Amino acid sequence: MVAGWYRLTLSATPGGGRIAGITLTEAYETGSRDLVERAQQRATA
């Protein structure tokens, strides 16, 4: 799990607004970082 907050960059458009960018600022994480790699190895086996 990754916990944190998002910062959205908005741009004005004639119809209102549009999301131009999203940035995640990580506060902390828990769990195994090698989980994705292990899943990829199992999928290709």
PyMOL Python script that loads the backbone (N, CA, C, O; Angstrom):
from pymol import cmd

cmd.read_pdbstr("""\
ATOM      1  N   MET A   1       0.838  -1.158   0.000  1.00  0.00           N
ATOM      2  CA  MET A   1       0.000   0.000   0.000  1.00  0.00           C
ATOM      3  C   MET A   1       0.895   1.236   0.000  1.00  0.00           C
ATOM      4  O   MET A   1       1.914   1.287   0.689  1.00  0.00           O
ATOM      5  N   VAL A   2       0.498   2.210  -0.772  1.00  0.00           N
ATOM      6  CA  VAL A   2       1.178   3.501  -0.785  1.00  0.00           C
ATOM      7  C   VAL A   2       0.179   4.536  -0.282  1.00  0.00           C
ATOM      8  O   VAL A   2      -0.949   4.610  -0.769  1.00  0.00           O
ATOM      9  N   ALA A   3       0.599   5.327   0.690  1.00  0.00           N
ATOM     10  CA  ALA A   3      -0.253   6.381   1.224  1.00  0.00           C
ATOM     11  C   ALA A   3       0.395   7.729   0.939  1.00  0.00           C
ATOM     12  O   ALA A   3       1.616   7.869   1.013  1.00  0.00           O
ATOM     13  N   GLY A   4      -0.410   8.695   0.621  1.00  0.00           N
ATOM     14  CA  GLY A   4       0.104  10.022   0.329  1.00  0.00           C
ATOM     15  C   GLY A   4      -1.008  10.917  -0.152  1.00  0.00           C
ATOM     16  O   GLY A   4      -2.177  10.706   0.173  1.00  0.00           O
ATOM     17  N   TRP A   5      -0.640  11.931  -0.938  1.00  0.00           N
ATOM     18  CA  TRP A   5      -1.640  12.845  -1.465  1.00  0.00           C
ATOM     19  C   TRP A   5      -1.279  13.210  -2.894  1.00  0.00           C
ATOM     20  O   TRP A   5      -0.125  13.135  -3.315  1.00  0.00           O
ATOM     21  N   TYR A   6      -2.314  13.609  -3.621  1.00  0.00           N
ATOM     22  CA  TYR A   6      -2.163  13.990  -5.021  1.00  0.00           C
ATOM     23  C   TYR A   6      -2.240  15.497  -5.168  1.00  0.00           C
ATOM     24  O   TYR A   6      -3.017  16.160  -4.481  1.00  0.00           O
ATOM     25  N   ARG A   7      -1.428  16.033  -6.071  1.00  0.00           N
ATOM     26  CA  ARG A   7      -1.523  17.440  -6.462  1.00  0.00           C
ATOM     27  C   ARG A   7      -1.952  17.447  -7.921  1.00  0.00           C
ATOM     28  O   ARG A   7      -1.291  16.869  -8.784  1.00  0.00           O
ATOM     29  N   LEU A   8      -3.064  18.106  -8.176  1.00  0.00           N
ATOM     30  CA  LEU A   8      -3.596  18.193  -9.526  1.00  0.00           C
ATOM     31  C   LEU A   8      -3.246  19.547 -10.123  1.00  0.00           C
ATOM     32  O   LEU A   8      -3.379  20.579  -9.465  1.00  0.00           O
ATOM     33  N   THR A   9      -2.799  19.537 -11.364  1.00  0.00           N
ATOM     34  CA  THR A   9      -2.564  20.759 -12.117  1.00  0.00           C
ATOM     35  C   THR A   9      -3.728  20.910 -13.084  1.00  0.00           C
ATOM     36  O   THR A   9      -4.020  20.000 -13.861  1.00  0.00           O
ATOM     37  N   LEU A  10      -4.389  22.053 -13.035  1.00  0.00           N
ATOM     38  CA  LEU A  10      -5.562  22.283 -13.868  1.00  0.00           C
ATOM     39  C   LEU A  10      -5.263  23.305 -14.948  1.00  0.00           C
ATOM     40  O   LEU A  10      -4.436  24.198 -14.765  1.00  0.00           O
ATOM     41  N   SER A  11      -5.946  23.162 -16.075  1.00  0.00           N
ATOM     42  CA  SER A  11      -5.837  24.167 -17.130  1.00  0.00           C
ATOM     43  C   SER A  11      -7.249  24.604 -17.508  1.00  0.00           C
ATOM     44  O   SER A  11      -8.176  23.795 -17.547  1.00  0.00           O
ATOM     45  N   ALA A  12      -7.392  25.885 -17.780  1.00  0.00           N
ATOM     46  CA  ALA A  12      -8.700  26.428 -18.143  1.00  0.00           C
ATOM     47  C   ALA A  12      -9.031  26.072 -19.588  1.00  0.00           C
ATOM     48  O   ALA A  12      -8.170  26.109 -20.467  1.00  0.00           O
ATOM     49  N   THR A  13     -10.286  25.729 -19.809  1.00  0.00           N
ATOM     50  CA  THR A  13     -10.789  25.470 -21.155  1.00  0.00           C
ATOM     51  C   THR A  13     -12.098  26.237 -21.312  1.00  0.00           C
ATOM     52  O   THR A  13     -12.688  26.654 -20.315  1.00  0.00           O
ATOM     53  N   PRO A  14     -12.554  26.427 -22.520  1.00  0.00           N
ATOM     54  CA  PRO A  14     -13.806  27.167 -22.705  1.00  0.00           C
ATOM     55  C   PRO A  14     -14.998  26.542 -21.971  1.00  0.00           C
ATOM     56  O   PRO A  14     -15.912  27.255 -21.557  1.00  0.00           O
ATOM     57  N   GLY A  15     -14.994  25.227 -21.810  1.00  0.00           N
ATOM     58  CA  GLY A  15     -16.095  24.552 -21.135  1.00  0.00           C
ATOM     59  C   GLY A  15     -15.927  24.454 -19.629  1.00  0.00           C
ATOM     60  O   GLY A  15     -16.790  23.879 -18.966  1.00  0.00           O
ATOM     61  N   GLY A  16     -14.870  24.982 -19.069  1.00  0.00           N
ATOM     62  CA  GLY A  16     -14.642  24.898 -17.622  1.00  0.00           C
ATOM     63  C   GLY A  16     -13.178  24.690 -17.303  1.00  0.00           C
ATOM     64  O   GLY A  16     -12.403  25.646 -17.260  1.00  0.00           O
ATOM     65  N   GLY A  17     -12.800  23.451 -17.080  1.00  0.00           N
ATOM     66  CA  GLY A  17     -11.416  23.149 -16.734  1.00  0.00           C
ATOM     67  C   GLY A  17     -11.068  21.734 -17.106  1.00  0.00           C
ATOM     68  O   GLY A  17     -11.940  20.908 -17.376  1.00  0.00           O
ATOM     69  N   ARG A  18      -9.774  21.466 -17.115  1.00  0.00           N
ATOM     70  CA  ARG A  18      -9.300  20.131 -17.472  1.00  0.00           C
ATOM     71  C   ARG A  18      -8.076  19.816 -16.623  1.00  0.00           C
ATOM     72  O   ARG A  18      -7.263  20.697 -16.344  1.00  0.00           O
ATOM     73  N   ILE A  19      -7.946  18.551 -16.214  1.00  0.00           N
ATOM     74  CA  ILE A  19      -6.767  18.127 -15.463  1.00  0.00           C
ATOM     75  C   ILE A  19      -5.591  18.044 -16.431  1.00  0.00           C
ATOM     76  O   ILE A  19      -5.643  17.318 -17.423  1.00  0.00           O
ATOM     77  N   ALA A  20      -4.529  18.796 -16.133  1.00  0.00           N
ATOM     78  CA  ALA A  20      -3.352  18.820 -16.998  1.00  0.00           C
ATOM     79  C   ALA A  20      -2.241  17.923 -16.455  1.00  0.00           C
ATOM     80  O   ALA A  20      -1.346  17.532 -17.204  1.00  0.00           O
ATOM     81  N   GLY A  21      -2.288  17.592 -15.154  1.00  0.00           N
ATOM     82  CA  GLY A  21      -1.257  16.754 -14.579  1.00  0.00           C
ATOM     83  C   GLY A  21      -1.635  16.287 -13.186  1.00  0.00           C
ATOM     84  O   GLY A  21      -2.414  16.938 -12.490  1.00  0.00           O
ATOM     85  N   ILE A  22      -1.080  15.162 -12.789  1.00  0.00           N
ATOM     86  CA  ILE A  22      -1.305  14.601 -11.459  1.00  0.00           C
ATOM     87  C   ILE A  22       0.040  14.155 -10.909  1.00  0.00           C
ATOM     88  O   ILE A  22       0.789  13.446 -11.581  1.00  0.00           O
ATOM     89  N   THR A  23       0.346  14.572  -9.677  1.00  0.00           N
ATOM     90  CA  THR A  23       1.587  14.181  -9.018  1.00  0.00           C
ATOM     91  C   THR A  23       1.256  13.576  -7.667  1.00  0.00           C
ATOM     92  O   THR A  23       0.543  14.186  -6.871  1.00  0.00           O
ATOM     93  N   LEU A  24       1.770  12.375  -7.399  1.00  0.00           N
ATOM     94  CA  LEU A  24       1.589  11.724  -6.106  1.00  0.00           C
ATOM     95  C   LEU A  24       2.791  12.031  -5.228  1.00  0.00           C
ATOM     96  O   LEU A  24       3.935  11.796  -5.619  1.00  0.00           O
ATOM     97  N   THR A  25       2.526  12.555  -4.045  1.00  0.00           N
ATOM     98  CA  THR A  25       3.560  12.746  -3.039  1.00  0.00           C
ATOM     99  C   THR A  25       3.384  11.641  -2.008  1.00  0.00           C
ATOM    100  O   THR A  25       2.391  11.610  -1.281  1.00  0.00           O
ATOM    101  N   GLU A  26       4.352  10.737  -1.949  1.00  0.00           N
ATOM    102  CA  GLU A  26       4.252   9.572  -1.080  1.00  0.00           C
ATOM    103  C   GLU A  26       4.597   9.941   0.356  1.00  0.00           C
ATOM    104  O   GLU A  26       5.623  10.568   0.617  1.00  0.00           O
ATOM    105  N   ALA A  27       3.725   9.543   1.288  1.00  0.00           N
ATOM    106  CA  ALA A  27       3.975   9.754   2.713  1.00  0.00           C
ATOM    107  C   ALA A  27       4.655   8.520   3.317  1.00  0.00           C
ATOM    108  O   ALA A  27       5.616   8.636   4.078  1.00  0.00           O
ATOM    109  N   TYR A  28       4.137   7.335   2.963  1.00  0.00           N
ATOM    110  CA  TYR A  28       4.748   6.086   3.421  1.00  0.00           C
ATOM    111  C   TYR A  28       4.212   4.937   2.590  1.00  0.00           C
ATOM    112  O   TYR A  28       3.243   5.095   1.847  1.00  0.00           O
ATOM    113  N   GLU A  29       4.841   3.786   2.716  1.00  0.00           N
ATOM    114  CA  GLU A  29       4.364   2.582   2.047  1.00  0.00           C
ATOM    115  C   GLU A  29       4.562   1.383   2.951  1.00  0.00           C
ATOM    116  O   GLU A  29       5.436   1.375   3.817  1.00  0.00           O
ATOM    117  N   THR A  30       3.744   0.380   2.739  1.00  0.00           N
ATOM    118  CA  THR A  30       3.872  -0.870   3.479  1.00  0.00           C
ATOM    119  C   THR A  30       3.798  -2.020   2.479  1.00  0.00           C
ATOM    120  O   THR A  30       3.275  -1.868   1.375  1.00  0.00           O
ATOM    121  N   GLY A  31       4.318  -3.145   2.875  1.00  0.00           N
ATOM    122  CA  GLY A  31       4.255  -4.319   2.019  1.00  0.00           C
ATOM    123  C   GLY A  31       5.571  -4.581   1.302  1.00  0.00           C
ATOM    124  O   GLY A  31       6.557  -3.864   1.477  1.00  0.00           O
ATOM    125  N   SER A  32       5.553  -5.619   0.500  1.00  0.00           N
ATOM    126  CA  SER A  32       6.749  -6.072  -0.208  1.00  0.00           C
ATOM    127  C   SER A  32       6.904  -5.345  -1.530  1.00  0.00           C
ATOM    128  O   SER A  32       5.984  -5.353  -2.348  1.00  0.00           O
ATOM    129  N   ARG A  33       8.051  -4.715  -1.756  1.00  0.00           N
ATOM    130  CA  ARG A  33       8.323  -4.015  -3.019  1.00  0.00           C
ATOM    131  C   ARG A  33       8.590  -4.994  -4.154  1.00  0.00           C
ATOM    132  O   ARG A  33       8.425  -4.630  -5.319  1.00  0.00           O
ATOM    133  N   ASP A  34       8.990  -6.209  -3.857  1.00  0.00           N
ATOM    134  CA  ASP A  34       9.288  -7.157  -4.936  1.00  0.00           C
ATOM    135  C   ASP A  34       8.061  -7.951  -5.373  1.00  0.00           C
ATOM    136  O   ASP A  34       8.189  -8.888  -6.161  1.00  0.00           O
ATOM    137  N   LEU A  35       6.899  -7.606  -4.889  1.00  0.00           N
ATOM    138  CA  LEU A  35       5.678  -8.325  -5.226  1.00  0.00           C
ATOM    139  C   LEU A  35       5.375  -8.264  -6.722  1.00  0.00           C
ATOM    140  O   LEU A  35       4.988  -9.274  -7.310  1.00  0.00           O
ATOM    141  N   VAL A  36       5.543  -7.107  -7.344  1.00  0.00           N
ATOM    142  CA  VAL A  36       5.271  -6.968  -8.774  1.00  0.00           C
ATOM    143  C   VAL A  36       6.235  -7.832  -9.583  1.00  0.00           C
ATOM    144  O   VAL A  36       5.821  -8.510 -10.523  1.00  0.00           O
ATOM    145  N   GLU A  37       7.504  -7.809  -9.224  1.00  0.00           N
ATOM    146  CA  GLU A  37       8.489  -8.626  -9.942  1.00  0.00           C
ATOM    147  C   GLU A  37       8.159 -10.108  -9.826  1.00  0.00           C
ATOM    148  O   GLU A  37       8.244 -10.838 -10.813  1.00  0.00           O
ATOM    149  N   ARG A  38       7.790 -10.553  -8.652  1.00  0.00           N
ATOM    150  CA  ARG A  38       7.433 -11.970  -8.464  1.00  0.00           C
ATOM    151  C   ARG A  38       6.205 -12.334  -9.293  1.00  0.00           C
ATOM    152  O   ARG A  38       6.146 -13.426  -9.857  1.00  0.00           O
ATOM    153  N   ALA A  39       5.229 -11.438  -9.372  1.00  0.00           N
ATOM    154  CA  ALA A  39       4.028 -11.698 -10.176  1.00  0.00           C
ATOM    155  C   ALA A  39       4.375 -11.789 -11.658  1.00  0.00           C
ATOM    156  O   ALA A  39       3.835 -12.638 -12.368  1.00  0.00           O
ATOM    157  N   GLN A  40       5.269 -10.924 -12.132  1.00  0.00           N
ATOM    158  CA  GLN A  40       5.691 -10.976 -13.539  1.00  0.00           C
ATOM    159  C   GLN A  40       6.414 -12.282 -13.838  1.00  0.00           C
ATOM    160  O   GLN A  40       6.209 -12.865 -14.903  1.00  0.00           O
ATOM    161  N   GLN A  41       7.244 -12.748 -12.935  1.00  0.00           N
ATOM    162  CA  GLN A  41       7.957 -14.019 -13.143  1.00  0.00           C
ATOM    163  C   GLN A  41       6.976 -15.168 -13.208  1.00  0.00           C
ATOM    164  O   GLN A  41       7.126 -16.064 -14.039  1.00  0.00           O
ATOM    165  N   ARG A  42       5.982 -15.159 -12.354  1.00  0.00           N
ATOM    166  CA  ARG A  42       4.981 -16.239 -12.368  1.00  0.00           C
ATOM    167  C   ARG A  42       4.149 -16.201 -13.651  1.00  0.00           C
ATOM    168  O   ARG A  42       3.774 -17.247 -14.181  1.00  0.00           O
ATOM    169  N   ALA A  43       3.863 -15.002 -14.148  1.00  0.00           N
ATOM    170  CA  ALA A  43       3.031 -14.873 -15.347  1.00  0.00           C
ATOM    171  C   ALA A  43       3.753 -15.373 -16.589  1.00  0.00           C
ATOM    172  O   ALA A  43       3.116 -15.876 -17.515  1.00  0.00           O
ATOM    173  N   THR A  44       5.085 -15.239 -16.620  1.00  0.00           N
ATOM    174  CA  THR A  44       5.843 -15.670 -17.798  1.00  0.00           C
ATOM    175  C   THR A  44       6.294 -17.103 -17.700  1.00  0.00           C
ATOM    176  O   THR A  44       6.827 -17.643 -18.670  1.00  0.00           O
ATOM    177  N   ALA A  45       6.098 -17.746 -16.552  1.00  0.00           N
ATOM    178  CA  ALA A  45       6.545 -19.134 -16.367  1.00  0.00           C
ATOM    179  C   ALA A  45       5.609 -20.119 -17.038  1.00  0.00           C
ATOM    180  O   ALA A  45       5.838 -21.327 -16.979  1.00  0.00           O
TER     181      ALA A  45
END
""", "prot")
cmd.dss("prot")
cmd.show_as("cartoon", "prot")
cmd.util.cbc("prot")
cmd.orient("prot")
